[in-house]
Amino acid sequence: EDQLYSLGLSVGWDTRDSWTVPHHGWLNEFQAFKTGGFLGGDGDFWTLDFDVRRFTPLGERRTLVLASLLTLQPGEVPEYFRYYLGGANTIRGYSVGDSKELSGKNQLLGTVEYRHTLIPPRRFDILRWSFRFGLELAALGDIGIAWDTSNQFASDRLRGGFGLGLRLLKPGTGMTRFDFAWSPEGGFQFHFGGGSKMARSRLRLR
């Protein structure tokens, strides 16, 4: 059992047209947190997140999404604070089991998605119940690396995958993701996730 005390700050720049189903704009965030050290408790390390996302409209129903996430953790990082690359929120095409071989205290992720809205979010009435949702199809690609020391930041540790996905759009709460992806080492994988992929990567949710 560890006692961890953290102090930090977060700043961002958000020009998206929607918080949950964006079509255009930027979302850039920087976070810096100090854990342990002069704060006491166990551990002594920093966590620095650089999160950049761009949403570019390519038509009334088509959106190109480019995203990158760099996380650096200098210092003495507990084993359970490592990043594992595999699953719905990191590199799709790799399973959570594959991620045991793709881990490190630092991570760099890149994502590209071409999204096409099949059904814009609207209200559906079924018997007594009303629902508001839409459907979106996505072509996707991920690339990333995790490392501990600078000599591990090398091309042979770089991994990538690509595939297709279906999105259930839920205005006000975000989206639910159903992705089918392939990678050279992981083969074909099905992934289920919710909300923003990059936000969940920062929280180590795979």
C-alpha positions in Angstrom: 0.0 0.0 0.0 1.4 3.4 -1.1 0.6 6.9 0.0 0.9 9.3 -3.0 0.5 13.1 -2.7 0.3 15.1 -6.0 0.1 18.8 -6.9 -0.2 20.2 -10.4 -1.8 22.3 -13.0 -3.6 21.9 -16.2 -4.2 24.4 -19.0 -6.0 24.0 -22.3 -7.2 25.7 -25.5 -10.5 24.4 -26.8 -12.2 25.7 -30.1 -14.3 22.7 -30.9 -17.8 23.2 -32.1 -19.1 20.4 -29.7 -17.6 19.0 -26.5 -19.0 15.5 -27.2 -19.3 15.1 -31.1 -16.9 17.7 -32.6 -16.8 18.4 -36.3 -14.1 21.1 -36.4 -11.7 23.0 -34.1 -8.8 22.3 -31.8 -8.4 20.8 -28.4 -4.9 21.3 -26.9 -4.1 20.5 -23.2 -1.0 20.5 -21.1 -0.8 19.0 -17.6 2.0 18.9 -15.1 1.8 17.1 -11.8 4.4 16.5 -9.1 4.0 13.4 -7.0 6.0 12.8 -3.8 9.3 14.5 -3.2 8.8 17.7 -1.2 5.1 16.7 -0.9 6.0 13.6 1.1 4.6 10.1 0.8 5.9 7.4 -1.5 7.3 7.9 -5.0 9.1 10.9 -6.4 8.3 11.8 -10.0 6.7 14.2 -12.4 3.9 13.5 -14.9 3.8 15.8 -18.0 1.0 15.4 -20.6 1.0 17.1 -24.0 -2.3 16.4 -25.7 -3.0 17.9 -29.2 -6.1 17.1 -31.2 -7.3 18.7 -34.5 -10.8 18.2 -36.0 -11.0 19.2 -39.7 -14.3 19.1 -41.6 -14.1 17.5 -45.1 -17.7 18.0 -45.9 -21.1 18.2 -44.2 -20.8 14.7 -42.7 -17.1 13.9 -42.9 -14.4 14.8 -40.4 -10.6 14.2 -40.3 -9.3 13.8 -36.8 -5.5 14.0 -36.0 -4.4 13.5 -32.4 -1.1 13.0 -30.6 -0.3 12.4 -26.9 3.1 12.6 -25.3 3.5 11.7 -21.6 6.8 12.0 -19.8 7.3 10.7 -16.2 10.9 11.6 -15.0 11.8 10.2 -11.6 11.0 7.1 -9.6 7.7 5.8 -11.0 5.8 3.0 -9.3 5.3 -0.1 -11.4 1.5 0.4 -11.5 2.0 3.9 -13.1 3.6 2.5 -16.2 1.8 2.8 -19.6 0.8 -0.3 -21.5 0.1 0.0 -25.3 -2.7 -2.3 -26.4 -6.4 -2.2 -26.3 -9.2 0.3 -27.3 -7.5 3.4 -25.9 -3.9 3.1 -27.1 -2.9 1.1 -30.2 -5.8 -0.7 -31.7 -4.9 -4.0 -33.3 -3.1 -5.1 -30.1 -4.9 -6.8 -27.2 -4.5 -5.8 -23.5 -2.5 -9.1 -23.2 0.0 -7.9 -25.9 0.6 -4.7 -24.0 2.7 -6.5 -21.4 5.5 -6.5 -24.0 4.8 -2.8 -25.0 5.2 -0.9 -21.8 7.2 2.0 -20.3 6.9 4.9 -17.9 6.7 7.3 -20.9 4.5 7.1 -24.0 4.0 8.7 -27.4 0.8 8.0 -29.3 -0.5 9.2 -32.6 -4.0 8.6 -34.0 -5.8 9.5 -37.3 -9.5 8.9 -38.0 -11.6 9.6 -41.0 -15.2 9.8 -39.7 -18.3 9.7 -41.8 -21.7 10.4 -40.1 -24.3 7.9 -41.3 -27.1 9.2 -39.1 -26.8 12.6 -37.5 -27.7 12.7 -33.8 -31.5 13.1 -33.6 -34.4 12.0 -31.5 -36.0 8.5 -31.8 -39.3 7.6 -30.2 -39.8 3.9 -29.4 -43.1 3.2 -27.7 -43.0 5.4 -24.5 -39.3 6.0 -24.6 -37.4 8.7 -26.4 -33.7 8.4 -27.3 -31.3 10.8 -28.9 -28.3 9.3 -30.8 -26.6 9.0 -34.2 -24.2 6.6 -36.0 -20.8 7.3 -37.5 -18.4 5.1 -39.5 -14.6 5.6 -39.1 -11.4 4.5 -40.8 -8.7 4.6 -38.2 -4.9 4.2 -37.7 -2.8 4.3 -34.5 1.0 4.4 -33.9 2.9 4.6 -30.7 5.8 3.7 -28.5 6.5 3.3 -24.8 9.9 3.5 -23.2 11.8 3.9 -19.9 15.3 5.2 -20.9 16.4 7.2 -23.9 18.1 4.3 -25.6 14.8 2.5 -25.7 13.2 5.2 -27.8 14.0 3.4 -31.0 12.1 2.3 -34.2 12.1 -1.4 -33.2 9.8 -0.6 -30.3 7.4 1.4 -32.5 4.0 -0.3 -33.0 1.0 0.5 -35.2 -2.4 -0.8 -36.3 -5.3 0.2 -38.5 -9.0 -0.7 -39.0 -12.6 0.3 -39.2 -15.0 1.4 -36.4 -18.6 2.2 -35.7 -19.6 5.0 -33.4 -22.8 5.4 -31.4 -23.1 9.2 -31.0 -24.7 10.4 -27.8 -24.9 14.2 -27.6 -24.3 15.3 -24.0 -22.4 12.2 -23.0 -20.0 11.5 -25.9 -19.7 8.4 -28.0 -19.4 4.6 -27.7 -16.7 3.1 -29.9 -16.8 -0.3 -31.6 -13.5 -0.9 -33.5 -12.2 -3.8 -35.5 -8.4 -3.3 -36.1 -5.4 -5.3 -37.4 -1.7 -5.1 -36.6 1.3 -7.3 -37.8 1.9 -8.8 -34.4 -1.5 -8.6 -32.7 -3.6 -9.8 -35.7 -7.3 -8.9 -35.8 -8.8 -7.5 -32.7 -12.2 -6.2 -31.6 -12.2 -3.2 -29.3 -15.0 -1.6 -27.3 -14.5 1.8 -25.7 -16.3 5.0 -24.7 -15.6 8.6 -24.9 -12.3 10.2 -25.9 -9.5 7.8 -26.7 -6.7 10.3 -25.7 -8.3 11.2 -22.4 -8.5 7.6 -21.5 -4.9 7.0 -22.6 -3.8 9.6 -20.1 -5.6 7.7 -17.3 -4.0 4.4 -18.3 -7.4 2.9 -19.3 -6.8 0.3 -22.0 
